[in-house]
């Protein structure tokens, strides 16, 4: 019989959506189960802002700050749940691509946990970020529904 794999480093790709929060809960559970390190990443998507907000220094800074504050909340949630080692990563760009090309090589997780889809913009028509991560990540990917 094959034994279950134990993960040393879990990467949770999280946003404020219901599926993002479900990904966080599942990543916390996996980190607890395997006594692993947990890194939580949130990706700031400047291209999702309207052009006026994007070029407004104040609104752009406020949107970035919202993501950074959310990361602090996510980290505290994991710490409060008893995860011993929790890091956060603020990234910027197209989430799937940034996670695969920048965050995974930097963090070196052996598992990524991500929500199954996002219903923003063109993504709902052309495929999800989780699909991109699942198809391109060099590590185990848990897609949460």
C-alpha positions in Angstrom: 0.0 0.0 0.0 1.2 3.5 -0.8 1.7 5.9 2.1 0.3 9.5 2.1 2.8 12.1 1.3 3.8 14.5 4.0 4.4 18.1 3.0 7.1 20.3 4.5 6.1 23.6 2.9 2.6 24.5 2.0 1.8 27.6 -0.1 -1.7 29.0 0.1 -2.9 31.3 -2.7 -5.5 33.4 -1.0 -7.9 36.3 -1.7 -11.0 37.5 0.0 -13.4 35.4 -2.1 -15.2 32.5 -0.5 -13.0 30.0 -2.4 -9.9 31.9 -1.4 -10.9 31.6 2.2 -11.7 27.9 1.8 -8.2 27.5 0.3 -6.7 29.2 3.4 -8.7 26.9 5.8 -7.6 23.8 3.9 -3.9 25.0 3.8 -4.0 25.6 7.5 -5.4 22.1 8.0 -2.7 20.5 5.8 0.0 22.5 7.6 -1.3 21.3 11.0 -1.6 17.7 9.8 2.0 17.6 8.5 3.5 20.0 11.0 4.7 22.0 8.0 5.6 25.6 7.2 2.9 27.6 5.7 3.3 30.5 3.3 0.3 32.6 2.3 0.4 34.6 -0.9 -2.0 37.2 -2.1 -1.6 38.7 -5.5 -2.4 42.4 -6.2 -4.0 42.6 -9.6 -3.5 46.2 -10.8 -5.0 45.4 -14.1 -8.3 44.7 -12.3 -8.5 48.4 -11.3 -10.3 50.9 -13.5 -7.9 53.2 -15.4 -8.8 56.2 -13.1 -8.0 54.3 -9.9 -4.9 52.7 -11.4 -3.4 56.1 -12.2 -4.5 57.7 -8.9 -1.5 57.4 -6.6 -3.8 57.4 -3.5 -6.3 54.8 -4.8 -3.5 52.5 -6.1 -1.7 52.7 -2.7 -5.0 52.1 -0.9 -5.7 49.0 -3.0 -2.2 47.7 -2.3 -2.6 48.4 1.4 -5.9 46.4 1.4 -4.1 43.3 0.1 -1.3 43.8 2.6 -3.8 44.1 5.5 -5.6 41.0 4.3 -2.3 39.1 4.4 -1.8 40.1 8.0 -5.3 38.8 8.8 -4.7 35.6 7.0 -1.4 35.1 8.8 -3.1 35.8 12.2 -5.8 33.2 11.4 -3.1 30.6 10.8 -1.2 31.5 13.9 -4.4 31.4 16.0 -5.1 28.0 14.6 -1.8 26.7 15.9 0.4 26.7 12.8 4.0 27.1 14.1 5.7 28.7 11.1 3.7 31.2 8.9 5.1 33.5 6.3 3.4 35.8 3.9 4.2 37.0 0.3 2.7 40.0 -1.4 2.9 39.5 -5.2 1.7 41.6 -8.1 0.6 40.6 -11.6 -1.5 37.9 -13.2 -2.0 35.5 -10.3 -1.5 32.1 -12.0 1.6 33.2 -13.8 3.1 35.0 -10.8 2.5 32.1 -8.5 4.1 29.6 -10.9 7.0 31.7 -12.2 7.9 33.8 -9.2 6.4 32.6 -5.9 6.9 28.9 -6.2 10.6 29.2 -7.2 11.2 31.6 -4.3 9.2 29.8 -1.6 10.0 26.3 -2.8 6.8 24.7 -1.5 6.0 21.0 -2.1 2.3 21.8 -2.2 0.1 24.7 -3.4 -3.5 25.1 -2.2 -5.7 27.4 -4.3 -9.5 28.0 -4.8 -11.0 26.3 -7.8 -11.9 29.5 -9.8 -12.4 33.1 -9.8 -15.3 34.8 -11.5 -13.6 38.1 -12.3 -13.3 39.6 -15.7 -12.2 37.5 -18.7 -11.1 34.6 -16.4 -14.6 33.2 -16.3 -14.5 32.8 -20.0 -10.9 31.9 -20.7 -10.0 29.6 -17.8 -9.1 30.1 -14.2 -5.9 30.9 -12.4 -6.2 27.6 -10.5 -6.2 25.8 -13.8 -3.0 27.6 -14.9 -1.3 26.7 -11.6 -2.4 23.1 -11.7 -1.2 22.7 -15.3 2.1 24.5 -14.8 3.3 24.1 -11.2 6.1 21.7 -10.6 4.6 20.6 -7.3 1.4 19.0 -5.9 -1.6 21.3 -6.3 -4.8 21.0 -4.2 -7.7 22.8 -5.8 -10.4 23.6 -3.3 -14.1 23.8 -4.4 
